[in-house]
Amino acid sequence: MAQRTTIRMKGELLSAAKRRAAEQGRTLTDFIEEAVRAALARSHPPAKRAEVIVSKETGGAFPGIDLNRTGELIGMLDDEKWFELEARLKEEAKLAKEKERQGAK
């Protein structure tokens, strides 16, 4: 039995998939299902482990990074919000360093 799901993909990729499915006289669902089946059928070596962004200041993950919620982090990698998060984390690290300097005076 088919299940409904929601996926996020870049607009140009979705447009290309819709065009190709239409050219082949197929539904987008059929096209995506076949692409996923083909990808799963290919034999690949195990993926490399992702490197965690580590703060040079504290030696741990940047503030705001919860390593127990890596699924959310992975989801953000392809999302524009990742760039917003990265900028926010850099700003927070900068402010924390500034605060430490002021406390050391």
Secondary structure as GFF3:
##gff-version 3
##sequence-region A 1 105
A	DSSP	alpha_helix	11	23	.	.	.	ID=ss1
A	DSSP	alpha_helix	28	41	.	.	.	ID=ss2
A	DSSP	three_ten_helix	67	69	.	.	.	ID=ss3
A	DSSP	alpha_helix	70	77	.	.	.	ID=ss4
A	DSSP	alpha_helix	81	104	.	.	.	ID=ss5
###
